[in-house]
Each structure stands twice: as C-alpha cells, then as structure tokens.
C-alpha cells in the first residue's frame, strides 16, 4: 500500500511513477479524502486532549473543596460529556472516510523503483545476462517437448486427472512423482545450506493474509476460495510467509530474516486459456519453493541481487541454461518495485520460459501487513523481497527436455542423483 503522506503532501510523487507503469491516474478525489481524514484525526485528538484536561480539572476542584454535586463541578462534567459525544461523532466520520480511503489505496500498485527500466510491455524488458549453452537439435535429431517425453515414459497422467478434478491438473506417477519429490528436497537443502530457514506454512490462508501480500482485493478472481470459511488456497508461499510476521515489530538485530518455504500453489489462471494447455507449464495446482526476505530498507537493493543469485544457483547446479531479464515498468507485478525474471531454456520447445520471478517490494507489503522493526529509538517499516527458488514443475519440464537421450531415457544432472536415486529416467 502506498504512503498516505505522499498523497497528502505531493501527489505527483505517486502519479509520476504510476505513469511510468502506464497508468494515468487522477488522485484529486483520493487526496481530498486523505486530507479530510487527517483533519478529522487532528480535531478528534484536540477534543480528546481537552476532555482529558477537563477530567483532571474536575478532580482538582473536588480535591480543592468543591462539592462533587455542585454547580461548579456539574458544569465541567457536562462540558466533558459534550466533548465525548463530539469525539464519538468524529470517530464515526473518521472510520467512514478511512474505509473509503483504504478501499481505493488497496487497488493502487506499488511504485516502480527509479532503477527499474521504463517501458510499456514485456517487449521492453532488458536481458541482463545468460548462463550456460542452450541445447539445440543435432543434425537429423528431433527434440521432444516435456509433455511428449512424460507421456511416453508414463510419468504424468493428464486424462485421469481431468476425471479427478478438471483440466490443468496433473497426476505424477512412478519416476515422475519421485523426481518431483527429489527436486523439492534438493532445492530446500541447497537453500538451507545458504542460510535460509525452512518453512512449511499452511496452504489455506485467510483474507488478511492475501490482502497483506497484495493479492487482494485486485486478484480475487485468480484465487480459489473455500465457500464456508474465510479461507483461500494460497497462490504462492509468498502469501503465508508475508503474514508470518504480520502486525509485529521486529528488532533490528533480527534482520535480515530469510525463509525458504515449500507449498503447493493454486491459481485459476483466469484469462490464460489457449496458452500452455499441455504439460507442466501452466497448471491450476503446482509445487514451488519460495525464497522470502525481511530486511532493513538500506539493505534491500543488495538483498534483491543476492536472492536472485540464490535462485540462479539452483539452475546452475541442475545444469540448466537460463537468462536473467529485468522487467520494465509496464510489465511489473502489482506489489513489485523492481523484478528480475529468470527464464530457463526448454530444449524441446526451443525457447526460454519463466521459471522464477525475483522481486523487491520496498515497504509496500510491510505497510499493508503492518510489519515494522525497531531501529534504536525509532520504529520503521521494513522491506520485503520474494522469488521462486524454483517452480518445481517447470524445473522438471526443463530437465526432461534438456536430458532426453536417443534411447528414449532422460539423463539427470549429477547434483540430483543422490536425491532421485539414479542418473536417469526410463533407463532400460
């Protein structure tokens, strides 16, 4: 959520950055609400102070000998009661205006970092680096896509999954299920070795958790909701981990806090029909290991780079070529101030596809979720960062396509062999 002080004092500090996102925003009405809310708060505070003064004066008069039921004390008490009624009226007005203000602020996205390149769409994103050599088909060789390999090896069942649930769900079988489990353990172990605290949070989250991380109210249609409870299936571990410290004041000595969380994730993928309808790329349910940092504001830029390097380290350990893309302002996610996308090479498809999105959110989520830290005598909002480390299904897809062999088997990278228990799938 954006800082109301910017709205009251200089709305151009909001409209200018939002224009870089491609949003033409008239904040005059919202600013008026913010000014009214501040004025009501000031008037209420002044009246409460006056009421407190009168209450003290009543006590002093009685201790000085005035009769508790006398005119002198009675008049002061009546004055105090009038103030209480005025305060109650102001509080109701203030609640109404604050609710309107909050409702409108909640749908405004984060402001892009000054470091974020300007642009209108993904066509303006900037490639930062590449790692590894993408596998290309040799002469006379025809590389298959991962869903073709998976079907041939019998490790993914899509048709029966439709019977169980609906389209865009998959059931992993045999070596496919074992590979998924191996990847999750491998990722969590590697991140643990780098100092992350492993977290296994609830996958059912309440409305406050989704609101704090920025998914609600704007992206309600993308999430699955339980009909009889205030609970939703989490779209990403970013949601519960943000709320791990919701409403808390942390000590500066606790920062940075770094978490690696595994969860199943659930998304409706509204509006994406017709794209990636086969295979493991775009599903309603998928597994993911999420990296999440809570840091002091001065450390967030360096933390963003390190978090991205930690996600890249998984790809490198798995011998998967990738590229790092910096998103332009027009392609940023709702809560992000700056984002690097990691795109892995899919050898069968012959293209790079996103496998991780690493973002710094500044104090945007911390303000929504009320997460602060005590720095000496002051209390400040901290900064949050998140990134996939990695999306497990997409990692499996990349491994199947990268490791496919002429005999129909799939070779696995050496780092994964101790977890999977063999160096290939479909051998023999």
N, C-alpha and C positions, 0 to 999 in steps of 0.2 A: 504494500500500500504506500502511496506517495505521502510525503510530509506536508501536513496542512499549513505549516509556516510558509512554505514556498507558495502555496495557493493564495494565502492572505497577503504576503509581502510583495511578491513579484511573480505573477502567473506566467510570465514569459519564460521563466526558468523551467516551466513544465511544458508549455505549448511549443517552445523551440525544439527541445529534444524529442517530443512526440511527433513533430513534423518530420524529423529525421527517420522516424518509423513509418512515415507515410500517412500520418493521422492529422487531419485539420480539425482542431479542437477549439470550441468556444467555451471558455471556462468562466464567463462573466456571471452566470447564474450560480454556479458552484462556489465561486469566490464569495458571492453575496451571502450564501448560506454559511460559509466558514466565518465571515465577519460577524454575522448575527450570532452564531454560536459563541464566538469569543466575547462579544458584548454581553450576552446573557450570563456567561460564566463570571465575567467581571462584576456585573450588577449583583448576582447571587452572592458572590464572595464578599462584596462590600456590605450587603444586608446581613449576611451571617456574622460578619465581624461586629456590626452594630448591635445585632441581637445578643452576641456574647458580652459586649460591653454593658448592655442594659442588665443582663442577668447578674453580672458582677456588681453593678451599682445597687441592685435590689438587695443583695447580700450585705453590702457595705452599709446601706441605710438602716437595715434591721439591726446589724451589729452596733450601729451608732445610736440606737434607741428608738427608731421609728417603729410604729405599730405595724405588724405584718398585715393587718386588715385595714390600715388607714388609707386615706385618700392618696397620700404621697406615694406609697408603695403600690397601691392599686393602679394608679395611672401609669406607672412604669411597667407593670405587668401587662396591662392592656396594650401598651406600645410594643412590648416584646411579642405578644400574641399576634398583633397585626403584621409584624415583620415575619413571623413564622409562616403566616398564610401567604404573604408575598413570596417568600422563598420557595414554598411548595408550588406556587403557580409558575414561578420562573423555572423550577426544576422540570415541570411537565413540558413547558415550551422548549427547554433545552434538550430534553430527551427526544422530542419530535424532530427538531432540526438536526440533531446529531444523527438520528436514524436516516434521515434523507441524505445527509452529507456522506455518511458511511456507505449507503447503498450505491451512490454514484462514484465514490472513490474506489470502491471494490472492483469496478469493471475497467478501471484505467490501468494499462500495463506499466511495467517498470520503465524507467528512463534509461536509454542506452548509454553506456559508458562513452566518454569522449574518445577512448581508444578504439571503439567499435567502428569499422569502416562503414561509410554511408552507402546506401543502395536501396533499390526498390523491391528486389526479389532474389531468389536463390541464384539467378544468373549473375548477380553482382557479388556473390561470395568470393572470398580470396583464398586460394590454395597457399598454405604456409610451408608445408614440407611433404616429402614422400619417404617411405621406408620400404625396403625390400624390392624384389623384382617380380612383377606380376607374371603368373604362368600363362602362356599363350599356347594354343594348339600347335603341335609339331606338324610337319608336312604329312598329310593324309590322316591326321588324328582328328577325332571329333569329341570334344569335351562335353560331358553331360551337365545339366543343371542339377542342383542338390535334390530336388524333389524326384527327379528321374532316378537318381542313384538310390535314394531312400526307398522308393517303391520297388526297385529291382532287388535290393538287399532285404526287403521285408522288415525294415526297422521303423517305419512310420505307417500308420493306418488312418487314412482320411475318411473313407466311406463309412466305416463303423463309428467314427467319431461324430459324424452327422446324425447317425441313428441315436447316439447317446445324448448329444447336445444339439448342435446345429452346425452350419458351415463355419469355417475359420476356427475350428478346434481340431487338434490332432491327438492321436494316441501313439506314444512311443513304445516300441516293442523290443525285447531282447537286447541286442547290442546298441540299439538306439537309446533305450532307457538308460542303459549302463553308461553310454557316452555323455548323456545329459547330466547324470549324477557325478560323473568324473569331472566334467567341466566346472560344475558348481563348487566342488571341493577344491579343485585346483585354484580357481580364482580366489576363493576365501582364504586359502592357505597363503597364497602369494601376497595378498593384501595384508594379512596378519603379520607376515614377515617384515612388511614395510611399516609396521607400527599402528595399523588400523585396529580398532576394537570391533570384533564381530558382533553383529546384532541380528536376532531373529524376531522381528516385530509382528504384531497382529496384522493379518491381511484384511480384516474388517475394520474400517475406520469410521469415526463419526464426522458429522458435518463440520465441526470446528476444526478438525484436522485438515480436511480438504480445503477449507477456507484459509487457514493459516499458511498453507504452502502455495496457494494461488490457483488451485483447480476450480474452486467455487467462488462466486456463482457463475463465472463465464463458461465453464466447460462441463456443466451438469449433464449435457446430452452425450458426452463421451464416456460417462461412467455408469456402472451397474449399481443400482440401489436396491436394498432389501425393502420389501413392501411394508413390513410391520414394525420396523425398528429404525432408529436414527443411525443406520449403518450403511456403508458403501463398501464394495470390493475395491481395494486400493489399485490405482492405475500404475503406481510406481512406489518403491520403498522410500522415495523422497518424501512422500506424504506422512507416514508414521514417524520417520526419523526427524523431520522438522518439529513435530509435536512432542518428541522425546523430552524437549526442554521448554515446551510452551508455557508461558507465564512465569518463567524462572528468571532469577538474577544470578548469573554465574560469577565466580571470581576470576579476575584477570589471569591468575596463576593456573587456572584450569585450561586455558586456551593455548593452542588450538585443540579442539576435540575432533577426532577423525574416526568415522564409523564406516564399516563395510557391512552392508545389510543384504541378505538374500530374501527375496519374496517371489511367489507367483504374482503376476501382474494381470490386470483385467481391463480391457478397453473396448468400447463399442466400435471404434474406427469409423465413426459416422462420416459419410461423405467420401470415403476412400474406396468404394466399391468399383470393381473393374481393374484395380491395381494389385499386383502381387497376390492373386487369388489362389495360387498354388504354392505349396511348400511352407516354409517356416518363417517367412519374412514379415508377414502382416497378419497376426492372429488375434483373436479375442482374449486368449489366455496364453501367457508365455512366462518363462522364468528369467530373472535378471538379478545380477549382483550390482548394488548401487553404492557408490562412494559419496560420502557426505562430510563436509567440514563446517564447524563453527569457529570463526576466527575474529580477532580484533580487526577493525577497518583498515589499519595501516598494513596488515599482512595479506589482505585478500587478493591483491594482484599477483604476488608471488605464490600464494596458495593455489590460485587458478592454474598457473603453469605447472605446479607440482602434481596437482590432481590429474591433469591431462597426461602428464608423463607416466603416472601410475597406471592409468588406463592403457596407454600405449605399450607399457611393459608387458601386459598380458598378450597383446597381439604379437609382440616381438618374440616372446617365449614360445608362442604357438606357431612361429614361423609364417605368420600371415601378413603379406604385404598390405600396406594401408597408406592413406594420405590424411593429413590434418587440414581441415577447412575452417577458416574463420567466417562466421556468419555476418552478413551485413545487417544494418539496422532494420531493413524491411523484412528480414527473414528470422528475426529474433523470436524466441518463445515469450509467452506472456510475462513470466516472472524474471526473465534473464536480463542482465545489463550487458553481458558480453558472453559469447559462446564459441567454443571450438567443437566442430563435429569431426569425429573420426570415421572414415569410410574404408571398409575392408574390401579387398579385391575378391570378387566372385569369378573364379576362373571359367566355370561353365557358362555363366551369363555374359562373361566378357565385359564386366563393368564394376565400378566401385559402388558400394551401398553403405549407408549409415549403419554403424554398429554401436556408437556411443555419442552422447551429446554432453559436453562438459561446460557447465555454466557457472558464472559468478552472479549472484543476485543482489549484491550490496546489502542494504538494510531493509529491502522490500519485504521479504518474508518475515524477518525479525520484527518489523513493525506490526504486520498482520497478526503474528503469533505472540507478540509481547515477550520477546527474548532479549534480555539485556545482560551486561556484565559490569561488575564494579571495578572501576579503574581509579584507585586511590580513593578520593572523596567523592568522585562523580560516578554516575551510572549512565551508561551509554548503550545504544543499540549495537549489537554485534553484526557481523556479516555472515551470510551462508553461501555455500557452494555445493554443487552436486554434479555427478556424472556417472554414466554407466560403466561398470568395470568387470564384465561386459554384459550385453544382452546375450543370453545363453543360446537361444535358438538360432540367432543369426551367426553366432560363432560356429555352431555345429554346421550350418549351411556352408560357411566358408571353408571349414575343414574338409567336408565331403567333396567339395568341388576342387580344392587345392590338392587333395591326396589321392584322387582317383587314378587307378592303375590299369594297364592294358588287360590284366587278367580279371578285371571286374572288382577287385578288392579296393579298399581305401587305406592308404598309409597314414599313420598318425604321427605327429611330432614327438620327439623323444621326451620332452618335458611332461607329456600327458600319459606316457606309457605306464608309469608306476600307479597312476590313478585308474586307468582303464584295465590294466592287466594284460595287455597285448599291444603289439605295434601296428596292428591293422584290423580293419573290419572286413568280414566276409572272406577271410583267408581260407583257402582250400574249398 
